[in-house]
Amino acid sequence: MAIDYARLKAWRFPDIAQRYRARDTILYALGLGCGSDPLDAAELRFVYEENLVALPTMAVVLGYPGFWLKDSGTGIEWRKVLHGEQGLVLHRPLPAEGAVVGRTRVTDIIDRGEGRGALLYSEREVIDEGSGALLCTMTATAVLRGDGGFGGPSRRPPEPHALPDRAPDLNLDLATLPQAALIYRLSGDYNPLHADPKTAQAGGFPRPILHGLCSFGVAGRAILKACCGNDPARLKAIRVRFSAPVFPGETIRTEMWRADGMVSFRARVVERDVVVLNNGLAEIA
């Protein structure tokens, strides 16, 4: 079944109501490796219920509509889908616990042609259920590797953010736990690719890989620590391209360039010297 452009562009998503508690906020932070140094008071506030603070990137697990691209009605070859890009704009700091509503829509689809796949762009707003205040807006790009040539609009996608052509101003290494994917999946992404060795091998990987959004969160955590004094209110926006997988237990080095309230960044796995996140840009208050 091929993609029906009009149907997919107008795909209807139900509102996703979610109540999260301090335990969920702590679990998300533990999945990113927070608390590895039990004497680090700046990180303890993300994993200890007394004066608990939510990490900004926890937004990605709120109001999540699930892996809807797997629905047969989309016409998408879901086994060939990759997460290409992720963006997050924070309109206000996330509460440490609360009730939210997630609203998702498809914003664009680009047909790259037969054998070249397609790009699907989506947006999700997360709204505080009680006040109606908009907490954050997320954007995502899905690379539909098996679905080009369905007759949809064909045009050049937006150019990625260009990184400075000089050595980074800052580097920060953060180790991931060998069981990081098993912890992170408890925040809502239960794709067996991240837990089951047989599924990972069937997907062409020697062992389970880390969730891309976990790598995104680790880079966000590095920027928060290096450029924001671990103050979540100072991180206003962050976006990045996914370029390669991370294996749990590897060390992620976030390389950062600072300029006028903006931080350009990329992340690489130290052990393999492979860039895993690229063309990143964060806005700092």
N, C-alpha and C positions, 0 to 999 in steps of 0.2 A: 504493500500500500504506500503510494507516494504522498508527499506532503501536499495538502491543500492549503495554499497560501492564505486565502481569506479566512478559512476556518481556524488555522493556527494563529493568525494575527489577532483574531477576536476571541481567543481561548478564554473561557470563563473560569475564574478561580473563586472558590468559596473563601469568605473571610476566615482566617485562622485565629481563633481566640486561644490564648495561652496564659496560664498563671504560673509564674516561676517564683521560687523561694530562695532563701539564702543558700540552702544546700545545692541548688542548681548553679548558682553563681560561683560557689566554691569549686564545684566539680568541673566547670568550664575552665577555671584558672588552673586547676591541677592538671588538666589535660594539656595545657600549654607549658607546663613545667614550673609554674610559680610555686614557691615554697621549698625549692631545692636547697636553699640555705635557710635553716630554721631561725637563724639569728638576724636575718635581714628584715628589719621592721617595715621598710618601704614595700616589700612584697607580701609580708604577712597580712597586710590589710586586704589583700585580694583573696585570701584563703582561710581567714579566721573570722568567725561571726561577729566578734566585738568590733564595732565601727567598720563593718564590711563595706567595701567599695567594689563596684563592677568594672571589669576591664571593658574599654570601649568596643573592642572587636567582638564581644559577646553578642552584639547585635545580630551577627550572622546566623545565630541559632534561634532567634526569636521570630515567631510568626511564620515559620518555614512551611511552605506548602507540600513538602516532600518531593520525591523524585518523579514529578508529574510527567516528565518527558518519556517515561516508560509506558504511559497510557497508549494503547494501540490506536486510539482515535487521532493521535497527533501525526501518525504516518512516519514518525522518526525511527531510524535504526538506532535504538537507545544504547546498544552494546558498543557503538562506535562514538559515543558522545564524550567530549572532553570539556572540562571547565577551563575556559580560556582566560577570562579576566574577572576581577571582582573590585567593586568600588563601594565605599561607605561614606556617607555624610552624616555627621552627628549634629542635630539641631539643639540638643541639650544632653547633659550627662545621663547615662542609663541609671535608673534606680537599682539598688542592690536586690530588691525583690518587688514584684508587682504583677499586674495583669495587663496584657497588651493584646492588640489585634493586628495581624499582618494582612496586608492587601497587596496582591501581586498582579502584574499585567505584562503582556508581551508588548514591547515598544517598537521593535523592528526585526526584520528578517532579511538577510542578504543571501541571494543565491550566487554562489561562486562558479557554478557551471558543472557539467558532468565530470565526475571523477575528482572534483576539487572541493566538494562539500559545501556547507552553508554555515552562516553565523546567525544565531538567534540571540537577541538582546531583550532582557527583561528588567523590570524594576519592582522593588518591594518597599512599601512604606510600613513602618511599625509605629502604631499609635497607642498612647496610654488610654486604657479602656475607661478609666474613671473620669479623667479631665478632657479627653479628646485631643490632647496635645500631641503633635507629631514629634516623635523621639528621634527617628533617623530614617534615611532613605538609602536603599542599597540598589546597586546596579550589577548585573552579571552578564557575561557573554558566554554562551555555550557554542562550542565548535562541533557541528554536526558532520562528522567526517564521511558518513555514508549516504548523504542526502542531497548532494548537489544536482543541478539540472532538472528541477521540478517546475521551472517556468516562472519563478519569482523574480522580483527586482534584482538587478545586478549592478553593483557600484562598488567603488573603493571603500573599504572600512576606514574609520577614523585612524589617523596616525597615532602610534603610541607616544607617550612622553619620552623625550630624548634625555638621556643621562649626560651629565657634564663629562667632557673629555679631559679629565684629570684624576689624580688620585683622590680617593674618598677623604673627607674631613674626619670621619669617625668610623670605626669598626667595633662591633660588639658581637661576641660569640655567646650563643646560648645552646646548651646541650639539650637534646630531646631524650626522653626516657625510652628504653627498649619496649616498654608497654604503653607508650604514649597513645598509639592509635586505639588500643583497647579501652583506655580511659576516655579519650576524646569522643568516641562513638556513643558513649552514654549521654552526650549532650544532644543526640537526636539523629545522627547520620549512621545508620546501621548497615551500610553497603558492605557485603562480605569481603570485598576486595581489600579491606583494611584489617581483616581479622583472620580469614580462612586461607591457609597456605595453598590449598588446591585451587581456590577461586583466583588467587593472585597469579599462580602459575598458568592457569588457563588464559589469563589476561596478558601473559607475556612477561610477568615479573617473577624474579626468583623467590620472593617472599612478600608478605603483605606490605603495602606502602602507607605512608602517613596521609591523612586527609589533606587536600590542598588548602582548605580553610583553616586547618590547624597550623600549617606552615605560614599562612597569612597572619594568623594570630600571634605566632612567635615573632614575626617581623614587626608587627604592631607593638608587641611587648618591648622589643628592643628600642624602637623609636620613642615609646613612652618613657623608658628608663633613661636613654641617652639625651633626649632633646626636650622632654616635658617634665623632668623632675618627678616622674611617676605620678603626675597629676592628670587624671583622666579628662578633666574639664578643658585641658589645653589642646587635646587632639581633636581637631575639627573635621578632618576628612582624610581618607586614605584610599588609594587605588593602586592596582598592580596587575601584571600579567603573570600567568603561571607558565613556566618554561620547562620544568623537569620535576619528577617525583623525588620525595625524600623518603628514606627508610627509617623507621623508628630506631632511636639510639644514635643517630648521626647528629653532628653539631652544625647548627645553622649560623653562619656569619652574616650579619646585616651590615652592608656598606652604605654609608650615608653622606650626602652632600647638603650643606645648609646654605640658604640664600633667602633673605627677606621674608621670614616667616614660613618658608616652604622647605621641605626636606625631600630631595630626590633620593631614591634608594634602590638597591637590589639585594638579593640574598643568595648565598652560595653554600653548598655543603662542603665543609672543610676537608673531610676525609677523602672525597672524590674530586674536589675542585670543580664542581659542576654548579652553574648558575641555575637556581630552582625558581626564583621569583625575579622578574625583570621589569624595567621601565616604571618603577614605582614612584609615587608622588604623595606626600602627606602635607597637610596644612596645619600649622601650629599657631595657637593663640599666643 
